[in-house]
């Protein structure tokens, strides 16, 4: 059984080795001459009007994480829809349970006020 996974292990080792080699080689061969101009904030060819490290509200990250959470959960519905006829009643009940869990989570987040943007 381990023989079947040998190509996957080799692929992971080669990919990891290449990534490590690329990082080490760029660090060793790259130029390290930081200057004021290189370290200044730059965006789309326009000089930044203020300090480059402005604080972003925590609410932004909360809404972004919730969007990713609920958006990725919807992706699991696609394979179910493709194989809906093969799964029959069992697949329908399982998807209803899945949607119910998502709905409970969504209601919890909504009641906690995590979706309010003020």
C-alpha positions as CSV (number, residue, x, y, z in Angstrom):
1,X,0.0,0.0,0.0
2,X,2.9,2.4,0.7
3,X,4.2,1.8,-2.8
4,X,1.1,3.5,-4.2
5,X,1.9,6.7,-2.3
6,X,5.6,6.8,-3.3
7,X,5.1,9.1,-6.3
8,X,3.1,11.5,-4.2
9,X,5.8,11.5,-1.6
10,X,8.5,12.1,-4.2
11,X,6.5,15.0,-5.7
12,X,6.1,16.6,-2.3
13,X,9.8,16.2,-1.5
14,X,10.8,17.7,-4.9
15,X,8.4,20.6,-4.6
16,X,9.5,21.3,-1.1
17,X,13.1,21.1,-2.0
18,X,12.7,23.4,-5.0
19,X,10.8,26.0,-2.8
20,X,13.5,25.8,-0.1
21,X,16.3,26.1,-2.8
22,X,14.6,29.1,-4.4
23,X,14.3,31.0,-1.1
24,X,17.8,30.2,0.0
25,X,19.3,31.1,-3.4
26,X,17.5,34.4,-3.6
27,X,18.6,35.3,-0.1
28,X,22.3,34.4,-0.9
29,X,22.5,35.8,-4.4
30,X,20.2,38.9,-4.1
31,X,21.4,42.4,-3.4
32,X,20.7,43.8,0.1
33,X,21.0,47.6,-0.2
34,X,17.9,49.1,1.6
35,X,17.5,52.8,1.1
36,X,14.9,55.4,2.0
37,X,13.4,55.3,-1.4
38,X,13.1,51.5,-1.5
39,X,11.6,51.4,2.0
40,X,9.0,54.1,1.3
41,X,5.4,53.1,0.6
42,X,4.4,52.9,-3.1
43,X,1.1,52.3,-4.6
44,X,0.2,52.5,-8.3
45,X,2.8,55.1,-9.2
46,X,1.3,57.7,-6.8
47,X,3.3,58.8,-3.7
48,X,1.5,57.9,-0.5
49,X,-0.1,61.0,1.1
50,X,0.5,59.7,4.7
51,X,2.1,57.1,6.8
52,X,2.3,53.7,5.1
53,X,1.2,51.6,8.0
54,X,-2.3,52.8,8.7
55,X,-4.5,50.8,11.0
56,X,-7.3,48.8,9.5
57,X,-10.3,48.1,11.7
58,X,-10.7,44.6,13.1
59,X,-14.2,44.5,11.8
60,X,-12.8,44.4,8.2
61,X,-10.9,41.1,9.0
62,X,-13.9,39.6,10.8
63,X,-16.2,40.2,7.8
64,X,-13.6,38.9,5.4
65,X,-13.1,35.7,7.4
66,X,-16.8,35.2,7.7
67,X,-17.2,35.7,3.9
68,X,-14.5,33.1,3.3
69,X,-16.0,30.7,5.7
70,X,-19.5,30.8,4.3
71,X,-18.3,31.1,0.7
72,X,-16.1,28.0,0.9
73,X,-18.9,26.0,2.5
74,X,-21.1,26.7,-0.5
75,X,-18.4,25.1,-2.7
76,X,-19.1,21.8,-1.0
77,X,-22.6,22.0,-2.5
78,X,-21.4,21.7,-6.1
79,X,-20.2,18.0,-5.9
80,X,-23.5,17.2,-4.1
81,X,-25.5,18.8,-6.9
82,X,-23.6,16.8,-9.5
83,X,-24.2,13.5,-7.8
84,X,-27.6,14.3,-6.5
85,X,-29.4,11.4,-8.3
86,X,-26.9,8.8,-7.2
87,X,-27.0,9.8,-3.6
88,X,-30.8,9.6,-3.4
89,X,-32.6,10.3,-0.1
90,X,-29.5,9.8,2.0
91,X,-27.7,12.6,0.1
92,X,-30.6,14.9,0.5
93,X,-30.8,14.4,4.3
94,X,-27.1,14.8,4.7
95,X,-27.2,18.1,2.7
96,X,-30.1,19.3,4.7
97,X,-28.1,18.7,7.9
98,X,-25.1,20.5,6.4
99,X,-27.2,23.5,5.4
100,X,-28.8,23.4,8.9
101,X,-25.4,23.6,10.6
102,X,-24.5,26.5,8.2
103,X,-27.7,28.3,9.0
104,X,-27.2,27.9,12.8
105,X,-23.7,29.4,12.4
106,X,-25.0,32.2,10.2
107,X,-27.7,33.1,12.8
108,X,-25.2,33.0,15.6
109,X,-22.8,35.4,13.7
110,X,-25.8,37.7,12.8
111,X,-27.0,37.8,16.4
112,X,-23.5,38.6,17.7
113,X,-23.4,41.6,15.4
114,X,-20.4,40.5,13.4
115,X,-22.1,41.4,10.2
116,X,-22.8,45.0,11.2
117,X,-20.5,47.6,9.5
118,X,-20.5,50.8,11.4
